[in-house]
Amino acid sequence: MPVSDLLAERRADRAEHPAVVDGDGALSYAGLGTAVDRAVGWLRAQGVTAGERVVHAGPNDRSFLALFWATLRIGAVFVPVHPELTGPQLAHIADDCTAALAICAPAAGEGLEAGADLGAAGPACRTVAPATAWQEIQRTAADGFTAEVADDAVAVLI
């Protein structure tokens, strides 16, 4: 069973139960599921496809969870990193994992700004600030896409 099915099961059988409590309050499994559907649409609009890496250096909140589950649903690989890494550290990680997208705060590192090229990771790696990504996700139409993923496919790189 793909890991992404775990959220689908909770969404179906515990829809109104809290999935997460963060600075914005409680979010039910149904609400998280909707956020994931929107994040799936947003990631696909960014051109992220199965097998590609998505680096996340943002807050540990509902946006993190939405992006995590959405990345799994499209068959991409989630790469969570500490949000206080420096620009060179983020660039190294993005290059090392051949990231297609990096979600990181402009202030996360020296000289690393949203939209900046992460050096050797190449122009294929785009950066988006976490707050910008979350705002765009909330305006994106829900997308029910779920990739066919092999049971032994990589889901997360830590």
C-alpha positions in Angstrom: 0.0 0.0 0.0 1.4 3.4 -0.9 2.1 5.6 2.1 -0.2 8.3 0.7 -3.2 5.9 1.2 -2.8 6.3 5.0 -4.1 9.8 4.9 -6.9 8.8 2.5 -8.0 6.1 5.0 -8.1 8.6 7.9 -9.9 11.1 5.8 -12.6 8.6 5.0 -13.1 7.1 8.5 -12.2 10.0 10.8 -13.1 13.0 8.6 -14.1 15.4 11.5 -11.5 14.3 13.9 -8.5 16.7 14.4 -5.5 15.8 12.2 -3.3 18.6 13.4 -3.3 21.5 15.8 -1.0 24.4 15.0 -0.8 28.2 15.4 -4.0 28.5 13.3 -6.0 26.1 15.5 -7.3 22.6 14.8 -7.6 21.1 11.3 -9.7 18.0 10.7 -8.7 15.2 8.5 -11.3 16.4 6.0 -9.7 19.9 6.0 -6.2 18.5 5.7 -7.4 16.3 2.9 -8.7 19.4 1.0 -5.4 21.2 1.6 -3.6 18.2 0.3 -5.8 18.1 -2.8 -5.0 21.8 -3.4 -1.3 21.2 -2.8 -1.4 18.3 -5.4 -2.7 20.8 -7.9 -0.1 23.4 -7.0 2.8 21.0 -7.2 1.6 19.7 -10.5 1.3 23.3 -11.7 4.9 23.8 -10.7 5.8 21.0 -13.0 6.8 18.5 -10.2 6.4 14.9 -11.4 6.9 11.4 -10.0 10.4 10.7 -8.8 11.4 14.4 -8.5 12.6 15.8 -5.2 10.9 18.6 -3.3 13.0 20.2 -0.6 11.0 21.8 2.3 12.7 24.2 4.7 9.6 25.8 6.1 7.6 25.8 9.3 6.3 22.7 10.9 2.6 23.4 10.5 -0.4 22.5 8.3 1.3 23.7 5.2 4.2 21.3 5.9 1.7 18.4 6.2 -0.2 19.4 3.1 3.0 19.5 1.0 4.3 16.3 2.5 1.1 14.3 1.7 0.7 16.0 -1.7 4.3 15.2 -2.6 3.7 11.5 -1.8 0.4 11.5 -3.7 2.1 12.6 -7.0 4.9 10.1 -6.5 7.6 12.7 -5.8 10.1 12.5 -3.0 9.8 14.8 0.0 13.1 16.2 1.5 12.4 17.9 4.8 15.2 20.1 6.1 15.7 22.5 9.0 14.3 25.9 8.2 17.4 27.7 9.6 19.9 26.2 7.3 22.2 28.6 5.5 22.0 29.3 1.8 25.1 27.2 1.0 23.7 24.3 3.1 20.4 24.5 1.3 22.1 24.7 -2.1 24.2 21.7 -1.2 21.2 19.6 -0.2 19.2 20.7 -3.3 22.2 19.8 -5.5 22.9 16.5 -3.8 19.3 15.3 -4.1 18.8 16.9 -7.5 15.7 18.8 -6.3 13.1 20.1 -8.8 11.6 22.5 -6.2 12.8 24.0 -3.0 10.3 25.6 -0.6 12.5 27.8 1.7 12.3 31.2 3.3 14.4 33.9 1.7 16.0 34.6 5.1 16.9 30.9 5.5 20.4 31.5 4.3 22.9 34.0 3.0 22.2 35.1 -0.5 19.4 32.6 -1.0 16.2 34.3 -2.1 12.9 33.0 -3.4 13.2 32.4 -7.1 17.0 32.2 -6.9 19.0 29.5 -8.7 20.4 27.1 -6.2 23.8 26.9 -8.0 24.8 23.4 -9.2 21.3 22.1 -8.7 20.7 23.9 -12.0 17.9 26.0 -13.4 15.5 23.1 -13.1 15.4 23.7 -9.3 13.1 26.5 -8.5 12.6 28.1 -5.1 9.4 29.4 -3.5 9.0 31.0 -0.1 6.8 28.9 2.3 4.3 31.7 2.9 4.0 32.3 -0.9 3.6 28.6 -1.6 0.9 28.3 1.1 -1.0 31.3 -0.2 -0.9 29.9 -3.8 -1.9 26.5 -2.6 -5.0 27.9 -0.9 -6.0 29.6 -4.2 -5.4 26.4 -6.3 -8.2 24.2 -7.3 -8.4 20.8 -5.7 -6.8 18.0 -7.7 -7.7 14.4 -7.0 -4.7 13.0 -8.9 -2.9 10.1 -7.3 0.2 8.6 -9.0 0.7 4.9 -9.4 3.7 4.3 -7.2 5.7 1.1 -6.8 5.7 -0.4 -3.3 9.5 0.1 -3.1 9.6 3.7 -4.4 11.4 6.3 -2.4 9.0 8.5 -0.5 11.2 10.7 1.8 14.9 11.6 1.9 16.0 12.7 5.4 
